[in-house]
Amino acid sequence: MFFGLLANPELAPRRAVLNDLNRDLVTVYETVRDEVEPLIEALARLSEAYLAADEDRRSEFYYEQRGRQPDGAVDLAARFIFLNKTCFNGLYRVNRRGEFNVPHGKYRSPRILDEPGLRDASHALADVELTSADFEEALRAPQAGDFVYLDPPFEPLSKTSSFTGYTQGSFGRDAQQRLKWAVDDLTDRGVRVMLSNSPQDYIVGLYRADRGPFVEKRGQPGERYRREPIPARRAINSRGDRRGAIDELLVLNYPQDEERRALESARGR
């Protein structure tokens, strides 16, 4: 969302705060922002060693990298990106101890080092504030007129798709309920909110119950939140022919005709 908005000069935010509870991911962004050239050098070494090896040695090298402890922020970021590019389907998953546990992906020519992309990202992040906190803490700062986009771990659509392992611990229904209350609070404070989640009945029900003034029909108060299904392409599947578009749910607290105004107002802050 951030990089997409930044690509449009009319919508690019003048000030942005990016938050994620995954501390390692935030360290990667900080390193891309502040130490991109040392990061490129570290990734070049990993890329050269991996791509020069045969299939068996590549697998050994992958698990060696997965099992070791990083030495400093640059090393952590390089290892993180390397594992993302060479693991199975680019999946990020940790166990209950917070250890990355995705198997080797066995790709022929993974692009481990993208120098132009990293330098572009570094430039884009130059003035961005990066934080790693629980969403309740992070959402205390926005003020009326700000725009907040929320992308939590999605509520599973079925028992067999119950993956929420992006961080140590899970993001269950108690967390989804806490997030709903946080969205209510933002709405009461005049903050414009867009949230992505799965179109699971529980999530649809969470954002259907309340009524309020933000979505009106014929002068009468309508439901407080607008809910719109949108197609989104999925790349995480062991079979390529099943990586098609599926519906996601967008939840918004402002009418459709305020879409652009919401972003432009937030940009002005």
C-alpha positions, -999 to 999 in steps of 0.1 A, spaced: 0 0 0 27 25 10 49 19 -21 17 19 -43 7 53 -30 42 67 -33 43 58 -70 14 83 -75 26 119 -70 -10 131 -63 -15 106 -35 20 101 -21 20 108 17 41 137 30 46 118 62 43 80 68 46 56 97 50 19 90 45 -5 118 47 -43 121 49 -65 152 76 -87 134 107 -70 147 130 -88 122 109 -75 93 111 -39 107 149 -43 110 150 -53 73 132 -21 64 155 0 87 185 -16 71 172 -9 36 166 27 46 198 34 65 225 9 53 215 -2 18 251 -4 4 264 -28 31 232 -48 27 238 -51 -10 274 -63 -4 262 -89 21 235 -102 -2 260 -103 -31 281 -127 -11 251 -149 -2 239 -149 -38 273 -158 -53 278 -187 -29 243 -201 -34 240 -197 -72 275 -213 -77 266 -244 -58 250 -276 -71 215 -287 -60 226 -307 -30 250 -280 -17 223 -253 -23 200 -271 1 228 -275 27 236 -238 24 200 -228 28 196 -248 60 229 -235 73 217 -200 68 183 -208 83 198 -223 114 224 -197 123 220 -166 144 226 -133 126 254 -110 136 240 -75 136 213 -57 116 229 -59 82 235 -96 86 200 -101 98 185 -83 69 206 -101 43 197 -135 58 160 -125 60 160 -115 23 180 -146 13 157 -170 30 126 -152 15 140 -156 -20 151 -192 -16 125 -208 7 94 -226 -4 70 -202 -22 85 -172 -5 65 -180 26 72 -164 60 64 -186 90 78 -191 124 73 -217 151 63 -211 187 99 -202 196 99 -175 169 123 -196 147 118 -194 109 109 -229 98 100 -229 60 117 -256 39 141 -250 10 124 -239 -22 148 -254 -48 144 -227 -75 167 -227 -105 177 -190 -105 162 -171 -77 169 -133 -77 185 -130 -43 200 -96 -50 180 -68 -67 203 -38 -65 181 -13 -83 150 -24 -63 168 -21 -30 182 14 -38 147 26 -49 132 12 -17 159 29 3 151 63 -13 114 57 -8 119 50 29 143 79 36 118 100 57 96 72 69 92 64 106 94 26 113 81 11 144 75 -24 158 46 -24 183 13 -40 190 -14 -24 169 -32 -9 199 -1 10 208 7 20 172 -29 33 167 -28 58 195 -10 84 174 -33 90 143 -54 121 144 -85 133 127 -79 135 89 -52 109 89 -55 77 68 -47 43 83 -44 11 64 -45 -22 84 -34 -55 71 -37 -81 99 -32 -118 96 -64 -130 79 -90 -149 97 -88 -185 82 -116 -194 58 -114 -231 70 -99 -252 96 -73 -265 71 -61 -229 63 -55 -218 98 -21 -201 92 -14 -171 113 23 -178 121 39 -145 110 51 -138 145 57 -158 176 22 -165 189 -10 -165 168 -35 -138 158 -68 -154 168 -103 -142 173 -95 -123 205 -70 -103 185 -95 -97 157 -120 -84 183 -93 -61 198 -86 -48 163 -123 -41 157 -124 -21 189 -93 -2 178 -110 6 144 -141 18 163 -119 41 183 -102 55 152 -136 60 136 -148 80 166 -117 101 164 -123 110 127 -94 89 113 -102 73 79 -95 36 80 -91 9 54 -87 -27 66 -80 -59 46 -91 -93 58 -107 -125 46 -145 -126 38 -150 -151 66 -184 -149 82 -170 -140 116 -151 -110 101 -181 -99 81 -202 -100 112 -177 -81 133 -180 -51 110 -217 -54 103 -231 -50 138 -226 -13 145 -245 16 128 -232 51 125 -230 83 104 -202 74 79 -222 56 53 -256 72 48 -285 63 25 -313 89 17 -304 109 47 -307 81 72 -277 67 91 -265 35 75 -241 8 86 -209 22 101 -186 3 79 -185 -3 42 -176 -38 32 -164 -46 -3 -151 -79 -17 -121 -74 -40 -102 -101 -61 -66 -106 -49 -40 -128 -65 -24 -155 -43 11 -168 -49 13 -192 -19 3 -227 -33 24 -257 -41 6 -259 -75 10 -230 -99 -24 -236 -115 -41 -228 -81 -24 -195 -76 -54 -175 -89 -75 -147 -77 -96 -151 -46 -118 -126 -28 -105 -105 0 -127 -82 22 -121 -45 24 -136 -27 54 -138 11 52 -153 38 75 -159 64 48 -182 66 17 -170 56 -17 -171 92 -30 -146 102 -3 -120 76 -14 -97 100 -32 -104 129 -8 -94 106 21 -60 99 6 -55 136 -5 -64 148 30 -40 124 47 -13 135 22 -18 171 33 -8 161 68 
